[in-house]
């Protein structure tokens, strides 16, 4: 690598270190890194524009608007309370119910939104029935990551990989959803065993208090809910028929957002301002620009050649190598940031070695998404959950989360290794 490549790599590593230190917000760090790359001439104006994956950005904005409108009617809280009531107040069944609801929601919503919706419900329910919220908060955090792994729209790494690799919504359902479900069941069983004592501390009075909650009152606007669910149904159909109708997911999501804004009569300026995570959008745009800088200076090519040499035995060895490298890396690096850069490394590896690219992309998607369960650094949803927990007097330290999270990552990667083996054999 030449001096320009080392400069680009140094900027990127500096950004990651700044984020990991916790002293600089991730959006600020990535925006500064992208600006330094641009101002130092490491990539041109045309390269900056070309580096931004507009499909991913459009998909994020569209789904944020859709989910933001739907969240106004209280449907997510209704689903969570309804599911927990059928457990009769039994701790282990409540854990499974919260886990199931979270994994389903996060398959279609971004993980941070899922955490923001489910956490208040978990805290209030635990207070109502006298259970410690720690097991349920940990479970919802892991379930949100696992659920997001199963679909194209559930987790930003999948959006990035799907867009660059040309993988459709149906492709993710066919390949990733079964793996995610197996991982989810295994991790929930592990957490149930891990927190056996805490889950057994339920008394008869708790069941009576639980039954007094009227979940129907949580739905605040039934007309809005009906309109939003109808539009979401059609946008999911568009995702499923993506290849047949030749419409990108971003176009479907943005169209759904526009239609919802029109037919619901909500204040569009308020929704766009408050419900779209503009800091998240800037974060991803900045990541794409930095990725463009790493590609333009040859860093991506050098990384690809190094990994290709290390795992050059067979496509299976390469796929497993990518799975474990990405899974371990995403314990310490934000999974979206890693995927935004490493997806081009995978493309370069496939081009240089002649190996089939698709199994390698699946390995990257599994590793990047599931590795995010390892710590606060891997997935923004983990940090959001911990912050909400602290605000409600439930302390979850970085070390404690990582101790449990690393075991969850190990379980996830072992199962994913078997899945990658099957994927490679069928390819």
Secondary structure as UniProt FT lines:
FT   HELIX           3..21
FT   HELIX           26..39
FT   TURN            40..41
FT   HELIX           45..51
FT   HELIX           54..71
FT   TURN            72..74
FT   HELIX           75..85
FT   TURN            86..89
FT   HELIX           91..108
FT   HELIX           111..129
FT   HELIX           134..149
FT   HELIX           156..165
FT   HELIX           169..194
FT   HELIX           196..199
FT   HELIX           204..211
FT   HELIX           215..218
FT   HELIX           222..240
FT   HELIX           242..245
FT   HELIX           249..264
FT   HELIX           268..274
FT   HELIX           278..296
FT   TURN            297..298
FT   HELIX           299..310
FT   HELIX           315..332
FT   HELIX           335..353
FT   HELIX           357..371
FT   HELIX           372..374
FT   TURN            376..378
FT   HELIX           380..391
FT   TURN            392..393
FT   HELIX           398..426
//
